[in-house]
Amino acid sequence: MNRAEHYHQMTTAELNAEYMNKKQELFNLRFQHSVGQLKNPLMLPEVKKDIARVLTILKERELNVPKNQGKAKTTVAKAKPTKKDGGAK
């Protein structure tokens, strides 16, 4: 199960609590980074992405958007016909 699916299964109250926890974690990571104690700086963008995931799901619930509506459909683009005579007349 990926993180987005995990967040989709949470209740709104749990998501709000998770948002607050992630904001606190981001604050702590930024503080550790500024004083040079952060062992893994790649945690910063990961926590930011988690915050964005949580906020996106909360917004979807606020707007009553179905779960799969935001996924793009894949289509095959048709090639444009070309002139066979090279285009010069």
N, C-alpha and C positions, 0 to 999 in steps of 0.2 A: 504494500500500500504506500503510495507516495504522499507527500505532505499535503497536497491540495485535497486529496480524498480524505485524509485524516481530518483536515479542518472542516470539510463539508459535513462530516458526521457529528461535529460538535454542535451543541446548542448555542444560541445567541449569547447567553450569559457566560458560557464557557469561552466563547470567542472573545468577548470583551475582557475577560480575565487573562486570556492568552495574549491579547494585544498589550495589556498593561505589563505583563511579565516580559514580553519581548522588548518593549520600550525601555524598561529598567535594565534588561540585559544589554541593549545597545548603549545605554548610558555608561554602564560599567565597562564595556569593551572599549568605548571611546576614551574613557578615563585611563584605563590600563595602557592603551596605545599612546596616549599623550605623555605618560611617564616612563614609557619604554618597557613595560612589564608584560605586554601582550605576546604570548607565545605563537599564536596562529592568527595573523592579520587577515586571513581569508574568511574569518568568522564574521567580520563586519558586513560585507555584502550579503552573506547568507542570512543574517538576522534581519537586514533591511528587506530582503526578498520575502522572508516569512511575515514581516509586518505588512508588506504590500498584499500578500496572499490573504491574510486575515481581513484587512480592510476591504479588499475586493469582495470577499464572500459576505461580509456584513452589508456592503452596499447592494449586492445582488438581492439579499434578503429584504432589504429596505424597499427596493423597487419591485419585488416579487418577480424576478427574472428566473425563468426555468434554468435548471442546472446546465444543460447542454446547449443553450442558445448561443453562447459566445464563441463556440468552436467554429472555425472556418471550414467551409466545404472545399474539397479539392476538385478542381476541374482541369480538363486538358485544354490548353490553348490551341486554337487552329492556326495553322501557318497561313500567312497572306499569300495570295497568288502573285507570282512574279512574271514580268514580261520576258518572253523568250528571245526577243530581238535585241536585248541589251538596253533598251530604253532610249536610244538615240534615233531621232528622225530628222 
